[in-house]
């Protein structure tokens, strides 16, 4: 696990560790996918690496193979839940809407998606 001061108190690290309950829909050795508590579409699942990285840019710099593993897990979830048609969104920074500073991709689908910058 990449060590950052936030990693010890990180909600997603605690979900990955099984300390906080979540509805897990898929997992691999590298990543976990679980339902978003505030879904914005019929399918809204978060994919997170087991290792702590603050955001997608940090993850890409530190471990591009792990980023690829997240994308592949997102695709597998979308194939299972919404026929493989999905949007994968990574918010980076508070100004962009990131509220938990453990990199996570939002797998969103199950309906025709319009453009929304928010």
Secondary structure, 3 states (H helix, E strand, C coil): CCCCHHHHHCHHHHHHCCCCCCCEEEECCCEEEEECCCCCCCEEEEEEECCCCCCHHHHHHHCHHHHHHHHHHHHHHHHHHHCCCEEEECCCCHHHCCCCCCCEEEEEECCCCCCCCC
